[in-house]
Amino acid sequence: MKCKNLLTLTLLFLLTLTYSFSQKIQITANHSDAKFILLNDYDDSDKQELGTGAIEYKLEKDSRNRIKVTKPGYDPVIKEFNKDLKWDKQQYVSLDSRRVEITAEPYDAEIYVDGRMIGTKAIYLIIQKDRFHTVEVKKPGFAPITKSYYNSPDRETPPSKDYFELKDRQVRLEVTPADGEVTANGVSVGRGNQDIKIPLNDCVTVTVNKDGYVEYTKVFCNKPETDPEPPVREIAQLEDRLVKITTNPNDAAIEIAGKRVGTGSYDLKVPKNGSVEVRVSKDGYVRYIKNYYNQANMQEPPVTDFIEMNVDEAYTSSVSSDLANVRITVPVNTEYTSEEAWRILSSIITRYFDILETVDYNTGYLTTSWQVQNFQSSVIRTRVIVSSGGNSDQLAYAIKLISQEAYLDGQNAVTVKDDEKFEDWARILKKYEGLIEEVQARLQQ
């Protein structure tokens, strides 16, 4: 009995040993061109190519029997068949996950997958069945490239390899004030901070605008062979202020620092920490003076300023005359003696001027005191100076009607004695309009 049992166990052991040495399996892939490769036991290096599509494999006693199934564009599958286990004769391997080998330049560009940084220079992207991933390659100073890959029968098949080269540049434009409107080559791209893309071998003109500020303009070029590379970051700070000035009347002269800069309208630039004095003038209207400040602790300049000029009473109370401030020689009719002529002359002048400052019959010299008239915008002073004129053969008098104007600045008073503030005025107050004509008529009749 013992011998019989021992024989049975021996036979079973021999059968098991024989089976383990001779177990063969049929391995089939879901792609007919998929390759089967036997791997080395202690790493994933290839040892031997076994076939394509489907193979028959005999499990080896002294091997881990690790087989890799691979096909370009798919994530390889590694199967290990333990020789001590019993395997179904038919084995199926399915390559379902796609694999894309992604490389990028510049070499230090960062590769992101679904928003998470994976690596630089090169990665393998694995896309499981019915899934998708979005890859973004970026580097400061360059316009990023984004692409999505799908592993779905109704979408484009992902490539086995893909190459990203960052060529277009990108400038991070930081805008102050934050609501400044940004345009690139004349096209609005939004308000506030923007990423400006500059295509390779091209230039982009960037402007930043906000009402009340001087426009910011800069050209960025991406021409490696001829121009320096654009900055990674650019600060577009609107600091100088802009005032759009319009006037009524619309033909009033606008002056800055004594120079005429416009008529009726002008875009005034006020530099940061600076101020500008603007003068607006037109005959018949009160001269307008205003200072605009772009300084801390000062009222900020308006975006627009409409200047309504007031009618100048000094203008309406006077007439334009080419006799003002000119020495006029008046010959005396020979029928008059010098005494008669002097008496006539004096009587005419005293009808216009109350006070005679200097009277000298012997030398024929007479001056009146200044007559002053105050208006809203200016002070007008008028006087007459008479002196002997002509040659010794004929009696004549030289008469000069002096008409001068001093502008009021609203801060400093003007008196008749402030000679430095007065300038000759090419007009005569109406009440003095007929003085010289009357002298000419009376002395020459």
Disulfide bonds with the S-S distance in Angstrom:
Cys203-Cys221 1.93
